[in-house]
Amino acid sequence: MAQIQFKAKVKTMEIMGDTDNSLAYEYIQIPKLTSKHCDMQAFRTHKNHRYSGFANSNMFPGILAGIKKEVFGNTDTLKIDKIPENVTIDTSGFLAIVSIEV
Protein backbone atom coordinates (compact mmCIF):
# COMPACT_ATOMS: atom_id res chain seq x y z
CA MET A 1 0.00 0.00 0.00
CA ALA A 2 1.17 3.48 -0.84
CA GLN A 3 0.94 6.12 1.85
CA ILE A 4 0.50 9.88 1.86
CA GLN A 5 1.45 11.58 5.12
CA PHE A 6 1.48 15.16 6.36
CA LYS A 7 1.73 17.03 9.65
CA ALA A 8 -0.68 19.74 10.73
CA LYS A 9 -1.79 21.64 13.79
CA VAL A 10 -5.11 20.63 15.33
CA LYS A 11 -7.38 23.68 15.44
CA THR A 12 -10.60 24.20 17.36
CA MET A 13 -13.87 25.68 16.17
CA GLU A 14 -15.83 27.29 18.96
CA ILE A 15 -19.58 27.90 19.00
CA MET A 16 -20.10 31.53 18.09
CA GLY A 17 -22.16 33.65 20.47
CA ASP A 18 -21.74 31.18 23.33
CA THR A 19 -20.48 32.91 26.46
CA ASP A 20 -18.49 29.93 27.77
CA ASN A 21 -16.69 29.35 24.39
CA SER A 22 -17.95 25.79 23.99
CA LEU A 23 -16.04 23.59 21.60
CA ALA A 24 -17.95 22.83 18.39
CA TYR A 25 -15.30 20.52 16.87
CA GLU A 26 -11.59 20.08 16.22
CA TYR A 27 -10.20 20.07 12.71
CA ILE A 28 -7.03 19.91 10.64
CA GLN A 29 -6.29 22.03 7.59
CA ILE A 30 -5.45 19.73 4.63
CA PRO A 31 -2.51 21.06 2.58
CA LYS A 32 -2.08 20.81 -1.19
CA LEU A 33 -0.64 17.32 -1.53
CA THR A 34 2.72 17.00 -3.30
CA SER A 35 5.28 14.27 -3.84
CA LYS A 36 7.06 15.33 -0.62
CA HIS A 37 4.03 13.96 1.28
CA CYS A 38 4.28 10.57 -0.46
CA ASP A 39 6.21 7.35 -0.10
CA MET A 40 7.34 7.56 -3.72
CA GLN A 41 8.85 4.06 -3.86
CA ALA A 42 5.51 2.61 -2.80
CA PHE A 43 3.73 4.67 -5.47
CA ARG A 44 6.20 3.51 -8.15
CA THR A 45 5.52 -0.14 -7.29
CA HIS A 46 1.82 0.23 -6.47
CA LYS A 47 -0.37 -2.68 -7.52
CA ASN A 48 -2.87 -0.25 -9.03
CA HIS A 49 -1.21 0.82 -12.27
CA ARG A 50 -3.08 4.09 -12.40
CA TYR A 51 -0.62 5.34 -9.75
CA SER A 52 2.59 3.48 -10.62
CA GLY A 53 2.70 4.69 -14.22
CA PHE A 54 2.47 8.35 -13.23
CA ALA A 55 4.62 8.45 -10.08
CA ASN A 56 7.52 10.22 -11.81
CA SER A 57 5.50 12.25 -14.30
CA ASN A 58 4.32 15.84 -14.43
CA MET A 59 0.77 14.52 -14.02
CA PHE A 60 1.41 13.18 -10.50
CA PRO A 61 0.22 16.40 -8.76
CA GLY A 62 -3.11 15.98 -10.58
CA ILE A 63 -3.29 12.36 -9.41
CA LEU A 64 -2.70 13.54 -5.81
CA ALA A 65 -5.40 16.21 -6.18
CA GLY A 66 -7.78 13.47 -7.34
CA ILE A 67 -6.90 11.28 -4.37
CA LYS A 68 -7.48 14.22 -2.02
CA LYS A 69 -10.88 14.91 -3.57
CA GLU A 70 -11.80 11.21 -3.47
CA VAL A 71 -10.89 10.87 0.22
CA PHE A 72 -11.97 14.25 1.65
CA GLY A 73 -14.43 15.60 -0.91
CA ASN A 74 -14.39 19.28 -1.87
CA THR A 75 -13.20 20.52 1.51
CA ASP A 76 -9.75 21.59 2.74
CA THR A 77 -10.48 20.68 6.35
CA LEU A 78 -10.68 17.34 8.13
CA LYS A 79 -12.89 17.16 11.21
CA ILE A 80 -11.24 15.00 13.88
CA ASP A 81 -14.55 13.31 14.72
CA LYS A 82 -15.31 12.45 11.04
CA ILE A 83 -12.23 10.62 9.79
CA PRO A 84 -12.57 8.73 6.48
CA GLU A 85 -12.04 4.97 6.45
CA ASN A 86 -8.49 4.87 5.03
CA VAL A 87 -7.18 7.84 7.07
CA THR A 88 -5.46 7.69 10.47
CA ILE A 89 -4.51 10.58 12.73
CA ASP A 90 -1.89 10.52 15.47
CA THR A 91 -2.47 13.47 17.81
CA SER A 92 0.05 12.45 20.47
CA GLY A 93 2.62 15.10 19.48
CA PHE A 94 2.56 18.86 19.04
CA LEU A 95 1.54 18.41 15.41
CA ALA A 96 -0.93 15.77 14.32
CA ILE A 97 0.34 13.23 11.79
CA VAL A 98 -2.27 12.39 9.16
CA SER A 99 -1.72 9.22 7.10
CA ILE A 100 -3.73 8.23 4.03
CA GLU A 101 -3.54 4.69 2.66
CA VAL A 102 -4.16 4.37 -1.09
N, C-alpha and C positions, 0 to 999 in steps of 0.2 A: 504494500500500500504506500502511495505517495502521501506526503504530509506537507501542509502549509502551516506555518507557525509565526505568530507575531506577539509582541508585548504591548500592553496598553494599560493606562491608568483606569481604575474603576471609578466612575463618577456617580453621583446621586442626583436623583430628580425629586425635589420636594413638592408637596402639594401647595399650590399657590393659594394665598389668602388664609391659610391655616396659621393660627397664632403660635402653635407649638412646633412649627416646621416639621410636620410628619413626613416620613419617607414614603414617596410614591413607589419608586423602584430604583434599582442600581443598573447601570448600563456601561458598555464599553464602546468607544468610537472605533469603527472598523476602518483601517487605512486602505489606500489604494494598494492592492496586492501586486508585488513585483517578484522577480526571480530571487531576490535576496531573502524572501520569506519562505522559499521552497527548498525541499531536499531534492536538488536537481538530479542527482544520480537515480533516485527513486522514480522521478518523472521520466528520465530517459529510458528506463527499463520497465515502465509501467505496463501491466498486462492489457490495459485498454489502449489500443493504438492511437486513439484520437489525442492522447496526451504525449505519448512517446515520440511520435513523428514530428511534433512541433516544439519540443523542449528547448532546442537551440535556435529556433527561428525568431524572426521579427514578429510573428503572429502570437507568440507565447503570452504577451501582456493581454491580448484579447481573449485568449483561452482562460487566463486567470480572472478576468473581469466576468466571463461567463460562469465560472465556478462560483465566484462571489455572489452573483445574482441568483444562481440556482440554490445555493445554501441559505442565503440571508434575505433574498427578495430584493426589492428596490429601496432598501434602507441602508444607511451607513452606521447604524447603531445596533448593538446586540444587547438585549435585556438579559440580565443574569438569570432571571427566573424563567426565561423562555429560550432555552438553548436547543438548537437543532440536534437531530439524532447523531450525526457524525462529527460533532464539535465537542471538545472538552475544554474546560477552563480551570486553571490552577491559580487560585487567589491567595496562596500562602505567602507570597513575597510582596514587596512594595508595588511592583507592577504585575498585573495578571498576565499569564501566558495562555494564549488561545491557540489551540491546535485543531486543524481541520484535516480529516482523513478523506482522501479521494481515491 
